[in-house]
Amino acid sequence: MALTPDDVGRIANLARLELEPAEQAAMLQQLNGFFSIVERMSAIDTRGVEPLYTPLSAVQDVALRLREDAVSESDQRALNQRSAPAVEDGLFLVPKVIE
């Protein structure tokens, strides 16, 4: 999947970026390079390969250090919301920013 200069222009517009023509050309080359790497990785048959939760587990045994999932603090919602300008039913009220 190769991108065109028009694609890069649309992406820059969506990201609210102003790119000079030279920057747009460099971005096009970088994005197409990225997509070519993804295509090559997608072509590799990975059936039967277990996913790694950390790259270290490929070379050594790694024990996960998990803590017990237990409540360690009391509910302090009212205290935390005391300084908020507007609260309703335990929720912070914020001004609408998107039409």
All heavy atoms as an XYZ file, in Angstrom:
760
protein
N       0.846     -1.172      0.000
C       0.000      0.000      0.000
C       0.890      1.234      0.000
O       1.479      1.593      1.009
C      -0.901     -0.017      1.238
C      -1.577      1.281      1.492
S      -2.458      1.222      3.063
C      -2.856      2.918      3.201
N       1.037      1.852     -1.125
C       1.863      3.053     -1.227
C       0.972      4.286     -1.167
O      -0.081      4.346     -1.793
C       2.658      3.027     -2.520
N       1.417      5.246     -0.378
C       0.685      6.502     -0.275
C       1.110      7.443     -1.395
O       2.213      7.346     -1.920
C       0.961      7.161      1.076
C       0.497      6.415      2.315
C       0.896      7.171      3.566
C      -0.992      6.199      2.303
N       0.229      8.362     -1.712
C       0.516      9.382     -2.716
C       0.741     10.718     -1.996
O       0.402     10.864     -0.825
C      -0.660      9.526     -3.699
O      -1.796     10.031     -2.972
C      -1.010      8.195     -4.340
N       1.286     11.710     -2.701
C       1.425     13.035     -2.077
C       0.080     13.598     -1.599
O       0.024     14.290     -0.578
C       2.031     13.885     -3.191
C       2.780     12.914     -4.036
C       1.961     11.648     -3.993
N      -0.999     13.289     -2.325
C      -2.329     13.743     -1.894
C      -2.716     13.120     -0.552
O      -3.326     13.780      0.301
C      -3.393     13.415     -2.940
C      -3.250     14.253     -4.193
O      -2.641     15.339     -4.113
O      -3.749     13.815     -5.248
N      -2.372     11.836     -0.367
C      -2.662     11.158      0.899
C      -1.935     11.837      2.059
O      -2.517     12.063      3.122
C      -2.247      9.685      0.844
C      -3.068      8.879     -0.143
O      -4.255      9.205     -0.338
O      -2.517      7.911     -0.718
N      -0.676     12.165      1.843
C       0.104     12.829      2.886
C      -0.486     14.204      3.186
O      -0.570     14.620      4.342
C       1.592     12.931      2.485
C       2.370     13.749      3.511
C       2.203     11.555      2.351
N      -0.934     14.898      2.150
C      -1.566     16.200      2.354
C      -2.827     16.087      3.191
O      -3.069     16.918      4.072
N      -3.649     15.060      2.924
C      -4.871     14.864      3.714
C      -4.548     14.501      5.155
O      -5.181     14.983      6.089
C      -5.751     13.787      3.073
C      -6.507     14.271      1.852
C      -7.678     13.376      1.475
N      -7.381     11.954      1.426
C      -6.878     11.308      0.373
N      -6.618     11.954     -0.734
N      -6.661     10.021      0.423
N      -3.545     13.643      5.334
C      -3.143     13.258      6.695
C      -2.640     14.475      7.457
O      -2.993     14.685      8.615
C      -2.074     12.144      6.652
C      -2.677     10.853      6.106
C      -1.467     11.910      8.035
C      -1.664      9.785      5.769
N      -1.820     15.290      6.814
C      -1.305     16.502      7.461
C      -2.448     17.441      7.809
O      -2.453     18.050      8.888
C      -0.300     17.193      6.543
N      -3.428     17.558      6.931
C      -4.576     18.419      7.201
C      -5.362     17.909      8.407
O      -5.754     18.689      9.279
C      -5.476     18.500      5.965
C      -6.648     19.430      6.176
O      -6.491     20.521      6.686
N      -7.827     18.986      5.783
N      -5.585     16.605      8.475
C      -6.305     16.031      9.610
C      -5.541     16.222     10.918
O      -6.148     16.406     11.975
C      -6.566     14.543      9.373
C      -7.583     14.210      8.289
C      -7.574     12.714      8.005
C      -8.975     14.664      8.698
N      -4.214     16.183     10.835
C      -3.381     16.360     12.022
C      -3.106     17.831     12.310
O      -2.390     18.156     13.246
C      -2.061     15.610     11.845
N      -3.697     18.700     11.498
C      -3.508     20.147     11.647
C      -2.032     20.527     11.556
O      -1.507     21.320     12.328
C      -4.079     20.657     12.969
C      -5.545     20.356     13.172
C      -6.410     21.165     12.183
N      -7.821     21.085     12.499
C      -8.698     20.358     11.824
N      -8.317     19.642     10.802
N      -9.974     20.353     12.161
N      -1.324     19.917     10.581
C       0.078     20.203     10.341
C       0.226     20.987      9.051
O      -0.436     20.688      8.064
C       0.889     18.908     10.220
C       0.935     18.000     11.443
C       1.656     16.713     11.104
C       1.616     18.702     12.596
N       1.085     21.965      9.078
C       1.423     22.685      7.855
C       2.790     22.191      7.413
O       3.797     22.445      8.068
C       1.458     24.189      8.103
C       0.101     24.793      8.357
C       0.162     26.310      8.487
O       1.056     26.922      7.869
O      -0.676     26.849      9.210
N       2.819     21.455      6.310
C       4.071     20.900      5.815
C       4.508     21.644      4.561
O       3.718     21.866      3.646
C       3.909     19.412      5.488
C       3.570     18.471      6.641
C       3.390     17.054      6.131
C       4.639     18.512      7.705
N       5.774     21.994      4.532
C       6.371     22.555      3.319
C       6.486     21.417      2.311
O       6.497     20.241      2.687
C       7.758     23.126      3.640
C       7.746     24.256      4.642
C       7.032     25.492      4.126
O       7.094     25.752      2.905
O       6.408     26.190      4.945
N       6.584     21.728      1.019
C       6.699     20.662      0.010
C       7.855     19.695      0.283
O       7.706     18.484      0.099
C       6.906     21.434     -1.287
C       6.244     22.752     -1.050
C       6.459     23.054      0.400
N       8.979     20.200      0.740
C      10.115     19.310      1.033
C       9.790     18.393      2.213
O      10.136     17.208      2.210
C      11.360     20.138      1.332
N       9.120     18.946      3.236
C       8.728     18.139      4.386
C       7.700     17.092      3.981
O       7.739     15.951      4.453
C       8.133     19.026      5.482
C       9.115     19.977      6.127
C       8.449     20.941      7.075
O       7.356     21.463      6.744
O       9.018     21.171      8.153
N       6.785     17.468      3.096
C       5.758     16.536      2.635
C       6.396     15.389      1.854
O       6.012     14.232      2.022
C       4.735     17.268      1.781
C       3.525     16.432      1.468
C       2.400     17.260      0.868
O       2.415     18.486      0.934
N       1.442     16.591      0.295
N       7.398     15.703      1.037
C       8.089     14.658      0.270
C       8.835     13.710      1.203
O       8.817     12.487      1.008
C       9.049     15.288     -0.736
N       9.491     14.276      2.228
C      10.206     13.435      3.195
C       9.227     12.566      3.975
O       9.487     11.379      4.214
C      11.028     14.308      4.141
N       8.094     13.143      4.357
C       7.078     12.391      5.099
C       6.521     11.255      4.235
O       6.291     10.149      4.728
C       5.953     13.322      5.548
C       4.942     12.674      6.462
S       5.586     12.198      8.061
C       6.040     13.767      8.750
N       6.309     11.521      2.953
C       5.816     10.496      2.032
C       6.787      9.327      1.985
O       6.380      8.163      2.074
C       5.616     11.092      0.634
C       5.212     10.121     -0.468
C       3.835      9.541     -0.179
C       5.234     10.815     -1.809
N       8.072      9.626      1.884
C       9.083      8.569      1.826
C       9.108      7.775      3.131
O       9.168      6.546      3.125
C      10.449      9.178      1.541
C      11.535      8.162      1.332
C      12.864      8.818      0.992
O      13.031     10.020      1.123
N      13.805      8.011      0.562
N       9.039      8.465      4.266
C       9.068      7.780      5.564
C       7.838      6.898      5.761
O       7.946      5.757      6.220
C       9.165      8.799      6.688
C      10.499      9.498      6.775
C      10.509     10.592      7.825
O       9.500     10.881      8.455
N      11.661     11.222      8.008
N       6.661      7.424      5.425
C       5.435      6.639      5.601
C       5.420      5.423      4.687
O       5.043      4.324      5.106
C       4.203      7.517      5.357
C       3.904      8.545      6.448
C       2.794      9.489      5.997
C       3.520      7.863      7.742
N       5.832      5.602      3.437
C       5.875      4.459      2.528
C       6.903      3.428      2.984
O       6.686      2.226      2.837
C       6.143      4.915      1.096
C       4.890      5.446      0.434
O       3.775      5.055      0.766
N       5.065      6.358     -0.507
N       8.025      3.886      3.553
C       8.998      2.953      4.121
C       8.410      2.163      5.272
O       8.616      0.952      5.384
N       7.654      2.843      6.123
C       7.006      2.170      7.243
C       6.031      1.110      6.737
O       6.020     -0.026      7.215
C       6.283      3.197      8.120
C       5.371      2.591      9.131
C       5.864      2.014     10.281
C       4.001      2.572      8.919
C       5.013      1.442     11.215
C       3.144      2.003      9.845
C       3.664      1.438     10.998
N       5.194      1.475      5.757
C       4.213      0.530      5.253
C       4.869     -0.653      4.545
O       4.352     -1.771      4.585
C       3.199      1.215      4.338
C       2.180      2.026      5.088
C       2.026      3.377      4.828
C       1.391      1.452      6.061
C       1.090      4.131      5.534
C       0.458      2.196      6.765
C       0.311      3.546      6.503
N       6.018     -0.446      3.914
C       6.704     -1.574      3.279
C       7.222     -2.546      4.335
O       7.185     -3.763      4.141
C       7.836     -1.096      2.374
O       8.906     -0.574      3.125
N       7.676     -2.031      5.476
C       8.113     -2.902      6.573
C       6.928     -3.704      7.106
O       7.034     -4.910      7.348
C       8.770     -2.078      7.695
C      10.099     -1.501      7.222
C       8.977     -2.919      8.951
C      10.705     -0.487      8.175
N       5.788     -3.050      7.273
C       4.591     -3.740      7.765
C       4.162     -4.825      6.792
O       3.797     -5.935      7.200
C       3.449     -2.729      8.021
C       2.140     -3.440      8.313
C       3.808     -1.800      9.157
N       4.221     -4.550      5.494
C       3.851     -5.563      4.496
C       4.789     -6.759      4.560
O       4.350     -7.916      4.473
C       3.857     -4.947      3.103
C       2.685     -4.044      2.836
C       2.758     -3.359      1.476
O       3.709     -3.633      0.705
O       1.872     -2.547      1.192
N       6.092     -6.515      4.723
C       7.037     -7.632      4.823
C       6.785     -8.444      6.088
O       6.865     -9.674      6.065
C       8.474     -7.120      4.810
C       8.930     -6.695      3.419
C      10.382     -6.371      3.402
N      10.555     -5.097      4.112
C      11.726     -4.557      4.398
N      12.839     -5.162      4.070
N      11.783     -3.413      5.038
N       6.465     -7.760      7.196
C       6.182     -8.486      8.445
C       4.896     -9.295      8.325
O       4.803    -10.404      8.857
C       6.091     -7.501      9.603
C       7.426     -6.907      9.989
S       7.338     -5.568     11.189
C       6.395     -6.252     12.504
N       3.909     -8.764      7.621
C       2.634     -9.469      7.461
C       2.787    -10.713      6.598
O       1.984    -11.640      6.698
C       1.600     -8.536      6.832
O       1.335     -7.458      7.690
N       3.806    -10.750      5.746
C       4.007    -11.896      4.863
C       4.596    -13.097      5.592
O       4.559    -14.212      5.079
C       4.919    -11.496      3.699
N       5.102    -12.915      6.789
C       5.734    -14.004      7.540
C       4.658    -14.852      8.210
O       3.732    -14.345      8.828
C       6.701    -13.430      8.593
C       7.823    -12.674      7.903
C       7.263    -14.538      9.476
C       8.717    -11.897      8.841
N       4.789    -16.167      8.070
C       3.845    -17.094      8.694
C       4.181    -17.219     10.177
O       5.247    -17.710     10.546
C       3.929    -18.462      8.014
C       2.962    -19.462      8.596
O       1.992    -19.046      9.260
O       3.165    -20.676      8.375
N       3.292    -16.761     11.022
C       3.534    -16.801     12.474
C       2.629    -17.797     13.189
O       2.537    -17.757     14.417
C       3.328    -15.389     13.083
O       2.007    -14.949     12.789
C       4.344    -14.407     12.551
N       1.976    -18.679     12.423
C       1.144    -19.689     13.076
C       2.013    -20.557     13.971
O       3.090    -20.980     13.590
C       0.435    -20.555     12.042
C      -0.754    -19.841     11.411
C      -1.376    -20.690     10.374
N      -0.435    -20.669      9.232
C      -0.584    -21.336      8.123
N      -1.612    -22.119      7.976
N       0.292    -21.241      7.153
N       1.552    -20.796     15.178
C       2.287    -21.636     16.117
C       3.312    -20.885     16.942
O       3.963    -21.470     17.793
N       3.480    -19.596     16.697
C       4.430    -18.806     17.471
C       3.682    -18.139     18.610
O       2.719    -17.410     18.390
C       5.115    -17.731     16.586
C       6.049    -16.864     17.422
C       5.849    -18.373     15.428
N       4.109    -18.406     19.824
C       3.469    -17.824     20.995
C       3.860    -16.351     21.126
O       5.033    -16.011     20.974
C       3.887    -18.562     22.266
C       3.338    -19.960     22.370
C       1.836    -19.977     22.566
O       1.331    -19.139     23.336
O       1.179    -20.827     21.950
N       2.894    -15.480     21.413
C       3.237    -14.066     21.602
C       4.066    -13.862     22.875
O       3.914    -14.598     23.843
C       1.877    -13.368     21.723
C       0.871    -14.437     21.867
C       1.470    -15.743     21.514
N       4.959    -12.888     22.823
C       5.791    -12.562     23.969
C       5.184    -11.392     24.728
O       4.778    -10.410     24.131
C       7.205    -12.168     23.515
C       7.988    -13.202     22.718
C       9.298    -12.599     22.249
C       8.237    -14.432     23.550
N       5.111    -11.479     26.033
C       4.637    -10.341     26.808
C       5.791     -9.401     27.108
O       5.589     -8.277     27.524
C       3.908    -10.777     28.080
C       4.707    -11.678     28.993
C       5.545    -11.143     29.955
C       4.612    -13.049     28.891
C       6.274    -11.953     30.781
C       5.333    -13.868     29.718
C       6.166    -13.324     30.662
O       6.886    -14.141     31.483
N       7.012     -9.855     26.925
C       8.195     -9.008     27.029
C       9.273     -9.628     26.147
O       9.367    -10.854     26.061
C       8.688     -8.867     28.480
O       9.902     -8.108     28.485
C       8.941    -10.207     29.127
N      10.084     -8.838     25.464
C      11.144     -9.412     24.625
C      12.136    -10.258     25.410
O      12.733    -11.179     24.872
C      11.835     -8.181     24.034
C      10.842     -7.094     24.112
C       9.994     -7.384     25.306
N      12.293     -9.983     26.695
C      13.215    -10.765     27.513
C      12.794    -12.215     27.629
O      13.627    -13.096     27.822
C      13.327    -10.152     28.915
C      14.112     -8.859     29.035
C      14.058     -8.343     30.468
C      15.541     -9.044     28.599
N      11.492    -12.493     27.533
C      11.034    -13.871     27.696
C      11.513    -14.765     26.561
O      11.423    -15.986     26.662
C       9.510    -13.919     27.825
O       8.896    -13.439     26.652
N      12.040    -14.202     25.479
C      12.580    -15.008     24.393
C      13.932    -15.607     24.763
O      14.327    -16.633     24.214
C      12.713    -14.168     23.126
N      14.653    -14.979     25.693
C      16.001    -15.437     26.026
C      16.145    -15.941     27.463
O      17.140    -16.561     27.793
C      17.034    -14.315     25.767
C      17.134    -14.015     24.291
C      16.704    -13.075     26.549
N      15.167    -15.632     28.318
C      15.241    -16.091     29.699
C      13.842    -16.182     30.290
O      12.910    -15.578     29.783
C      16.102    -15.152     30.549
C      15.494    -13.772     30.750
C      16.439    -12.816     31.456
O      17.637    -12.889     31.272
N      15.891    -11.923     32.250
N      13.711    -16.962     31.371
C      12.437    -17.052     32.066
C      12.199    -15.762     32.839
O      13.075    -15.292     33.565
C      12.402    -18.238     33.028
C      12.328    -19.563     32.286
O      11.786    -19.553     31.156
O      12.802    -20.574     32.817
N      11.014    -15.197     32.661
C      10.674    -13.952     33.333
C       9.421    -14.195     34.160
O       8.404    -14.637     33.635
C      10.422    -12.809     32.315
C      10.007    -11.541     33.022
C      11.652    -12.577     31.465
N       9.512    -13.920     35.448
C       8.347    -14.054     36.322
C       7.671    -12.694     36.421
O       8.322    -11.682     36.680
C       8.778    -14.537     37.703
N       6.376    -12.670     36.183
C       5.642    -11.420     36.308
C       5.483    -11.069     37.783
O       5.156    -11.923     38.603
C       4.264    -11.557     35.660
C       4.249    -11.707     34.150
C       2.818    -11.888     33.659
C       4.852    -10.493     33.484
N       5.710     -9.818     38.094
C       5.559     -9.354     39.464
C       4.211     -8.666     39.573
O       4.085     -7.473     39.334
C       6.683     -8.407     39.833
C       8.033     -9.115     39.877
C       9.147     -8.141     40.116
N       9.405     -7.475     38.840
C      10.074     -6.342     38.711
N      10.535     -5.733     39.765
N      10.270     -5.812     37.527
N       3.195     -9.449     39.887
C       1.846     -8.913     39.993
C       1.476     -8.744     41.456
O       1.798     -9.576     42.300
C       0.848     -9.850     39.302
C       1.096    -10.106     37.817
C       0.090    -11.120     37.296
C       0.994     -8.820     37.030
N       0.789     -7.677     41.742
C       0.323     -7.467     43.105
C      -1.123     -7.927     43.200
O      -1.813     -8.063     42.203
C       0.452     -5.997     43.502
C      -0.405     -5.066     42.684
C      -0.285     -3.627     43.202
N      -1.013     -2.705     42.371
C      -2.312     -2.481     42.414
N      -3.068     -3.135     43.267
N      -2.889     -1.618     41.601
N      -1.557     -8.143     44.406
C      -2.939     -8.538     44.634
C      -3.861     -7.387     44.242
O      -3.590     -6.217     44.528
C      -3.138     -8.868     46.111
C      -4.524     -9.335     46.443
C      -4.693     -9.593     47.934
O      -3.692     -9.627     48.658
O      -5.849     -9.753     48.350
N      -4.945     -7.697     43.565
C      -5.914     -6.688     43.145
C      -6.856     -6.428     44.307
O      -7.906     -7.056     44.434
C      -6.670     -7.169     41.915
C      -7.537     -6.089     41.305
O      -7.353     -4.908     41.660
O      -8.397     -6.415     40.474
N      -6.457     -5.501     45.168
C      -7.248     -5.206     46.364
C      -7.349     -3.698     46.537
O      -6.436     -2.958     46.171
C      -6.591     -5.831     47.594
N      -8.452     -3.257     47.115
C      -8.656     -1.837     47.385
C      -7.659     -1.411     48.453
O      -7.565     -2.030     49.511
C     -10.100     -1.569     47.860
C     -10.274     -0.108     48.233
C     -11.088     -1.988     46.787
N      -6.916     -0.322     48.158
C      -5.926      0.140     49.130
C      -6.231      1.548     49.632
O      -5.550      2.030     50.531
C      -4.527      0.102     48.516
O      -4.470      0.941     47.383
N      -7.214      2.213     49.038
C      -7.589      3.555     49.468
C      -9.099      3.631     49.615
O      -9.837      2.943     48.925
C      -7.141      4.596     48.441
C      -5.651      4.681     48.243
C      -5.271      5.707     47.186
O      -6.164      6.418     46.697
O      -4.093      5.778     46.858
N      -9.529      4.517     50.476
C     -10.969      4.711     50.635
C     -11.481      5.646     49.539
O     -10.704      6.328     48.870
C     -11.260      5.295     52.018
O     -10.618      6.564     52.137
N     -12.800      5.684     49.362
C     -13.422      6.548     48.364
C     -13.284      8.003     48.794
O     -13.788      8.393     49.846
C     -14.901      6.178     48.199
C     -15.592      7.035     47.171
O     -14.910      7.679     46.356
O     -16.840      7.069     47.174
N     -12.590      8.804     47.996
C     -12.384     10.207     48.311
C     -12.912     11.109     47.197
O     -12.370     12.169     46.933
C     -10.907     10.479     48.560
C     -10.361      9.703     49.736
C      -8.932     10.063     50.046
O      -8.406     11.058     49.577
N      -8.291      9.242     50.854
N     -13.972     10.662     46.526
C     -14.517     11.415     45.408
C     -14.922     12.833     45.816
O     -14.569     13.803     45.157
C     -15.721     10.707     44.798
C     -16.306     11.498     43.634
C     -17.617     10.953     43.148
N     -17.469      9.585     42.719
C     -18.497      8.817     42.366
N     -19.734      9.293     42.412
N     -18.314      7.579     41.994
N     -15.659     12.958     46.893
C     -16.126     14.279     47.336
C     -14.948     15.201     47.641
O     -14.954     16.375     47.276
C     -17.029     14.145     48.544
N     -13.931     14.673     48.279
C     -12.740     15.465     48.590
C     -12.026     15.903     47.307
O     -11.606     17.053     47.182
C     -11.795     14.662     49.478
C     -10.475     15.320     49.868
C     -10.744     16.553     50.719
C      -9.591     14.339     50.604
N     -11.905     14.994     46.342
C     -11.225     15.312     45.085
C     -12.024     16.296     44.233
O     -11.456     17.066     43.474
C     -10.948     14.043     44.283
C      -9.933     13.161     44.955
O      -9.080     13.632     45.691
N     -10.019     11.864     44.706
N     -13.347     16.264     44.329
C     -14.181     17.134     43.506
C     -14.483     18.476     44.172
O     -15.106     19.335     43.555
C     -15.494     16.422     43.158
C     -15.290     15.266     42.220
C     -16.598     14.598     41.861
O     -17.574     14.676     42.599
N     -16.606     13.927     40.730
N     -14.005     18.665     45.376
C     -14.294     19.891     46.110
C     -13.809     21.136     45.374
O     -14.462     22.168     45.391
C     -13.661     19.798     47.485
C     -14.179     20.806     48.474
C     -13.689     20.548     49.864
N     -12.226     20.499     49.861
C     -11.489     19.934     50.810
N     -12.085     19.367     51.837
N     -10.186     19.925     50.744
N     -12.678     21.056     44.677
C     -12.124     22.223     43.992
C     -12.630     22.360     42.553
O     -12.269     23.317     41.870
C     -10.596     22.154     43.980
O     -10.174     21.009     43.267
N     -13.459     21.435     42.092
C     -13.963     21.493     40.711
C     -14.986     22.614     40.571
O     -15.801     22.836     41.463
C     -14.600     20.163     40.332
N     -14.961     23.322     39.437
C     -15.924     24.403     39.246
C     -17.363     23.915     39.103
O     -18.294     24.615     39.484
C     -15.462     25.106     37.972
C     -14.461     24.222     37.342
C     -13.994     23.239     38.353
N     -17.559     22.712     38.563
C     -18.921     22.195     38.385
C     -18.922     20.677     38.504
O     -18.133     19.988     37.861
C     -19.466     22.611     37.025
N     -19.817     20.165     39.338
C     -19.958     18.730     39.569
C     -21.438     18.414     39.614
O     -22.239     19.188     40.138
C     -19.299     18.319     40.906
C     -19.524     16.849     41.199
C     -17.825     18.652     40.906
N     -21.811     17.257     39.028
C     -23.205     16.818     39.097
C     -23.235     15.302     39.193
O     -22.625     14.600     38.382
C     -23.962     17.273     37.848
C     -25.439     16.921     37.871
C     -26.153     17.440     36.633
O     -26.117     18.655     36.408
O     -26.711     16.602     35.904
N     -23.923     14.779     40.160
C     -24.053     13.333     40.390
C     -22.696     12.637     40.461
O     -22.515     11.534     39.936
C     -24.909     12.696     39.289
C     -26.336     13.198     39.289
O     -26.848     13.519     40.380
O     -26.943     13.268     38.204
N     -21.720     13.281     41.077
C     -20.403     12.683     41.225
C     -19.528     12.763     39.996
O     -18.458     12.158     39.949
N     -19.951     13.503     38.976
C     -19.185     13.635     37.741
C     -18.712     15.067     37.566
O     -19.421     16.019     37.915
C     -20.039     13.237     36.531
C     -20.637     11.833     36.560
C     -21.583     11.647     35.390
C     -19.545     10.781     36.534
N     -17.510     15.238     36.996
C     -17.024     16.563     36.665
C     -17.788     17.072     35.448
O     -17.958     16.347     34.466
C     -15.527     16.530     36.308
C     -14.632     16.235     37.471
C     -14.160     14.955     37.686
C     -14.247     17.241     38.336
C     -13.313     14.680     38.747
C     -13.405     16.978     39.409
C     -12.941     15.693     39.622
N     -18.242     18.295     35.482
C     -18.899     18.918     34.332
C     -17.866     19.813     33.653
O     -17.220     20.631     34.298
C     -20.113     19.722     34.753
C     -21.236     18.916     35.415
C     -22.367     19.849     35.814
C     -21.743     17.842     34.497
N     -17.758     19.658     32.328
C     -16.809     20.467     31.563
C     -17.551     21.152     30.430
O     -18.581     20.663     29.964
C     -15.659     19.602     30.994
C     -14.829     18.996     32.122
C     -16.198     18.500     30.094
N     -17.040     22.279     29.953
C     -17.706     22.957     28.840
C     -17.612     22.147     27.550
O     -16.644     21.413     27.338
C     -16.951     24.276     28.701
C     -15.793     24.211     29.617
C     -15.900     23.001     30.455
N     -18.608     22.279     26.717
C     -18.637     21.601     25.435
C     -17.589     22.247     24.530
O     -17.561     23.459     24.381
C     -20.025     21.736     24.807
C     -20.202     21.001     23.514
C     -21.639     21.125     23.033
C     -21.829     20.387     21.737
N     -23.213     20.497     21.267
N     -16.707     21.417     23.951
C     -15.654     21.959     23.095
C     -15.775     21.492     21.650
O     -15.108     22.020     20.785
C     -14.249     21.594     23.632
C     -13.987     22.274     24.965
C     -14.091     20.095     23.756
N     -16.609     20.518     21.386
C     -16.787     19.991     20.031
C     -18.243     20.182     19.648
O     -19.146     19.808     20.378
C     -16.408     18.507     19.932
C     -14.934     18.328     20.292
C     -16.684     17.964     18.544
C     -14.485     16.902     20.324
N     -18.462     20.773     18.497
C     -19.832     20.998     18.018
C     -20.418     19.725     17.482
O     -19.808     18.909     16.916
C     -19.844     22.063     16.926
C     -19.378     23.410     17.437
C     -20.293     24.039     18.467
O     -21.515     23.886     18.358
O     -19.760     24.673     19.387
